[in-house]
Amino acid sequence: MRCILLRYLLFNKPYGVLTQFTDSGSRQSGDGTASELRPTLKQFIDVPDVYPVGRLDCDSEGLLLLTDDGRLASRLIHPQYGHERTYWAQVEGIPTPTAIQQLQDGVVVKGYTTQQARVRAIAEPQLPERSVPIRYRKSIPTSWLELCLTEGKNRQVRRMTAAVGFPTLRLVRSKLAFLTLEDLEVGQWRELTPAELKGLRSLVETERGDLRRTGGKRSSGRPKHRSSGNPSQRYRRSTRRSTGRGRSSK
């Protein structure tokens, strides 16, 4: 029986790179002529048949997990399991304690109330300069927030901070569960270590066991999500949306 070697990669996505392997979008430049294709994952990752787990906007940066393990990926991205994603957001202005509390409790975004999150003000993280500088306004200071979410709707962080009056200027995903950007330069990728892979599988199985014991309900009070079909098939459908025809979130 042939052994199939699955791949698990961590990538530090630069600003302006699509979270997919082809750029099929049609755009025009200011003079009405066809614009150049945007950079994609193909320019950085030469490993065949891996797909991004979740989505990250073209104008967002940071940690991205890629794999050809559909079963694991479907567990990580399914809202039922609520795995944490941590972001550093540079926002316009200085968020008030009230605004931070609103982000923690949930805000209404396009008719949907976001789930509870962990949010705090942080010092400016040590990050390289972005390839395209952010826009500054001399009369308005900027500051940084750390947001830890358990859901990943389209452009959610940007819409959340805008809803409380502090638009996001720069957004970096710093963690996926316990995986971090540490020692990973912008544009570089590496394989997960055996210890990281073991920890990720253990996390997924623990979440699965918790849901079985509670009858599919999370102790945090998050809504139960129903799903159907094989997990690998669901993952393939989701990656086809996010790598070709869908929109990236955050």
PLY file of the C-alpha trace (Angstrom):
ply
format ascii 1.0
element vertex 250
property float x
property float y
property float z
element edge 249
property int vertex1
property int vertex2
end_header
0.00 0.00 0.00
1.54 3.31 -1.08
2.16 5.86 1.68
0.93 9.37 0.85
3.15 12.12 2.24
1.04 15.13 3.19
2.52 18.62 3.31
2.00 21.36 5.88
3.50 24.79 5.19
3.62 28.10 7.04
3.97 31.19 4.86
4.46 34.85 5.77
2.32 36.49 3.11
3.50 39.89 1.89
1.19 42.83 1.24
-0.35 42.80 -2.25
-0.16 39.03 -2.80
-3.34 37.12 -3.62
-4.13 34.13 -1.41
-4.42 31.86 -4.42
-2.13 30.40 -7.06
-3.56 32.19 -10.12
-4.87 35.68 -10.79
-7.94 35.24 -12.95
-9.44 38.66 -12.21
-9.84 41.19 -14.99
-8.93 44.77 -14.09
-8.12 47.98 -15.90
-5.52 50.60 -15.12
-6.34 54.29 -14.88
-5.88 54.85 -18.61
-8.34 52.08 -19.49
-5.73 49.52 -20.58
-5.42 46.07 -19.11
-3.47 46.07 -15.86
-0.70 43.66 -14.91
-1.58 40.50 -13.04
-1.11 40.70 -9.29
1.44 38.46 -7.55
0.08 35.16 -6.28
1.26 32.33 -4.05
2.80 30.70 -7.12
5.57 33.31 -7.11
6.63 32.18 -3.61
5.63 28.54 -3.12
6.66 25.80 -5.54
4.98 22.91 -3.70
2.26 21.25 -5.81
-1.29 20.55 -4.68
-1.30 22.54 -1.43
-4.09 24.99 -0.68
-4.41 27.85 1.81
-6.34 27.08 4.98
-8.67 30.03 5.29
-8.28 33.34 3.53
-6.26 36.50 3.84
-6.95 39.66 1.86
-4.61 40.84 -0.86
-3.94 43.98 1.17
-3.41 42.06 4.43
-0.20 40.41 5.55
1.00 37.65 7.77
0.62 34.01 8.66
-0.94 31.57 6.22
-1.13 27.79 6.58
-1.16 25.68 3.42
-1.70 21.93 3.15
-2.99 19.11 1.00
-4.55 17.47 4.07
-8.21 18.18 3.39
-9.47 16.54 6.58
-7.31 18.68 8.85
-7.96 21.84 6.85
-11.73 21.45 6.94
-11.62 21.17 10.73
-9.46 24.29 11.07
-11.65 26.52 8.90
-15.08 25.24 9.93
-16.83 27.79 12.22
-18.14 24.98 14.42
-14.65 24.42 15.86
-13.83 28.10 16.46
-10.05 27.96 16.21
-8.36 31.22 17.09
-6.82 33.68 14.62
-4.85 36.59 16.04
-4.34 39.87 14.18
-2.37 43.06 14.69
-4.29 46.03 13.34
-2.86 49.51 12.92
-5.83 51.82 13.18
-6.46 55.49 12.62
-6.87 57.23 15.96
-6.60 56.00 19.55
-9.42 53.58 20.40
-11.26 54.38 23.60
-11.96 51.77 26.31
-15.59 51.88 25.18
-14.64 51.10 21.57
-12.44 48.19 22.68
-15.26 46.82 24.82
-17.62 47.03 21.85
-15.17 45.02 19.74
-14.93 42.43 22.50
-18.68 42.12 22.93
-19.49 42.07 19.20
-20.43 44.74 16.69
-22.94 44.74 13.86
-21.28 44.29 10.47
-23.57 44.16 7.41
-26.49 42.98 9.55
-24.44 40.36 11.40
-23.29 40.66 15.01
-19.73 39.42 15.36
-18.91 36.86 18.01
-17.14 37.78 21.19
-13.42 38.40 20.76
-10.35 39.21 22.80
-9.16 42.73 21.96
-6.49 44.89 23.58
-4.33 47.87 22.79
-0.66 46.98 22.17
2.60 48.77 21.50
3.67 48.93 17.86
4.95 45.44 16.96
8.35 45.00 15.36
7.45 44.60 11.70
9.32 45.39 8.48
8.15 48.36 6.48
5.27 47.53 4.17
6.09 47.47 0.45
3.38 50.10 -0.09
3.41 52.66 2.76
0.16 53.23 4.62
-1.56 56.60 4.32
-0.97 58.93 7.24
-2.88 62.07 8.17
-0.74 64.54 10.08
-3.57 65.62 12.35
-4.62 62.07 13.35
-2.36 59.68 15.28
-2.34 55.92 14.73
-2.24 53.05 17.21
-2.24 49.24 17.29
-4.78 46.68 18.45
-4.46 42.94 18.90
-7.65 41.06 18.05
-8.16 37.36 18.66
-11.16 35.99 16.72
-12.75 32.57 16.37
-14.48 33.31 13.06
-13.26 34.55 9.70
-15.86 36.40 7.69
-14.99 38.52 4.68
-12.86 41.56 5.70
-14.12 41.13 9.23
-11.36 42.89 11.19
-11.45 45.93 8.92
-15.22 46.17 9.15
-15.18 45.71 12.93
-12.72 48.53 13.61
-14.51 50.79 11.12
-17.82 50.10 12.87
-16.46 51.60 16.12
-14.89 54.57 14.34
-11.25 53.51 13.97
-10.48 52.38 10.39
-7.74 49.80 9.89
-4.68 51.06 8.00
-2.52 47.94 8.19
-3.48 44.39 9.08
-1.16 41.50 9.93
-2.22 38.02 10.98
0.25 37.06 13.70
-1.05 33.68 14.88
-3.15 30.70 13.82
-4.03 28.76 16.96
-0.54 28.41 18.53
1.42 28.85 15.26
3.23 32.18 14.98
5.23 34.35 12.58
8.36 33.92 14.68
11.58 33.53 12.62
9.65 33.65 9.34
10.68 36.50 7.05
8.17 38.19 4.76
7.75 36.09 1.62
9.31 32.98 3.16
7.71 29.63 3.92
8.72 26.57 5.90
7.39 23.13 6.76
5.68 22.58 10.10
7.91 20.82 12.58
6.82 17.37 13.82
5.99 18.92 17.19
3.84 21.65 15.58
1.99 19.11 13.45
1.37 16.88 16.46
0.06 19.87 18.41
-2.23 20.92 15.57
-3.69 17.43 15.22
-4.14 17.19 18.99
-5.93 20.55 19.04
-8.33 19.47 16.30
-9.10 16.13 17.94
-9.62 17.78 21.34
-12.11 20.26 19.82
-13.88 17.40 18.08
-14.17 15.46 21.34
-15.51 18.50 23.19
-18.21 18.97 20.58
-19.22 15.32 20.79
-19.56 15.51 24.58
-21.70 18.65 24.38
-23.87 17.39 21.54
-22.34 19.76 19.00
-22.65 22.86 21.20
-19.66 24.97 22.21
-19.40 25.93 25.88
-18.86 29.58 24.86
-22.41 29.79 23.61
-21.50 30.04 19.94
-24.19 28.80 17.57
-24.09 25.26 16.31
-23.30 25.03 12.59
-24.54 22.13 10.53
-22.48 20.65 7.73
-22.84 17.84 5.27
-20.65 15.73 3.08
-17.08 14.48 3.40
-14.72 16.93 5.20
-12.18 16.70 2.38
-14.86 17.48 -0.18
-16.01 20.49 1.87
-12.42 21.66 2.11
-11.89 21.32 -1.66
-15.07 23.30 -2.29
-13.96 26.04 0.09
-10.45 26.23 -1.38
-11.84 26.42 -4.90
-13.84 29.43 -3.78
-10.93 31.08 -1.98
-8.22 30.26 -4.54
-10.10 31.04 -7.72
-13.50 32.60 -7.65
-14.10 33.65 -4.07
-13.11 36.71 -2.08
-10.47 36.80 0.59
-11.36 37.78 4.12
-9.80 40.17 6.59
0 1
1 2
2 3
3 4
4 5
5 6
6 7
7 8
8 9
9 10
10 11
11 12
12 13
13 14
14 15
15 16
16 17
17 18
18 19
19 20
20 21
21 22
22 23
23 24
24 25
25 26
26 27
27 28
28 29
29 30
30 31
31 32
32 33
33 34
34 35
35 36
36 37
37 38
38 39
39 40
40 41
41 42
42 43
43 44
44 45
45 46
46 47
47 48
48 49
49 50
50 51
51 52
52 53
53 54
54 55
55 56
56 57
57 58
58 59
59 60
60 61
61 62
62 63
63 64
64 65
65 66
66 67
67 68
68 69
69 70
70 71
71 72
72 73
73 74
74 75
75 76
76 77
77 78
78 79
79 80
80 81
81 82
82 83
83 84
84 85
85 86
86 87
87 88
88 89
89 90
90 91
91 92
92 93
93 94
94 95
95 96
96 97
97 98
98 99
99 100
100 101
101 102
102 103
103 104
104 105
105 106
106 107
107 108
108 109
109 110
110 111
111 112
112 113
113 114
114 115
115 116
116 117
117 118
118 119
119 120
120 121
121 122
122 123
123 124
124 125
125 126
126 127
127 128
128 129
129 130
130 131
131 132
132 133
133 134
134 135
135 136
136 137
137 138
138 139
139 140
140 141
141 142
142 143
143 144
144 145
145 146
146 147
147 148
148 149
149 150
150 151
151 152
152 153
153 154
154 155
155 156
156 157
157 158
158 159
159 160
160 161
161 162
162 163
163 164
164 165
165 166
166 167
167 168
168 169
169 170
170 171
171 172
172 173
173 174
174 175
175 176
176 177
177 178
178 179
179 180
180 181
181 182
182 183
183 184
184 185
185 186
186 187
187 188
188 189
189 190
190 191
191 192
192 193
193 194
194 195
195 196
196 197
197 198
198 199
199 200
200 201
201 202
202 203
203 204
204 205
205 206
206 207
207 208
208 209
209 210
210 211
211 212
212 213
213 214
214 215
215 216
216 217
217 218
218 219
219 220
220 221
221 222
222 223
223 224
224 225
225 226
226 227
227 228
228 229
229 230
230 231
231 232
232 233
233 234
234 235
235 236
236 237
237 238
238 239
239 240
240 241
241 242
242 243
243 244
244 245
245 246
246 247
247 248
248 249
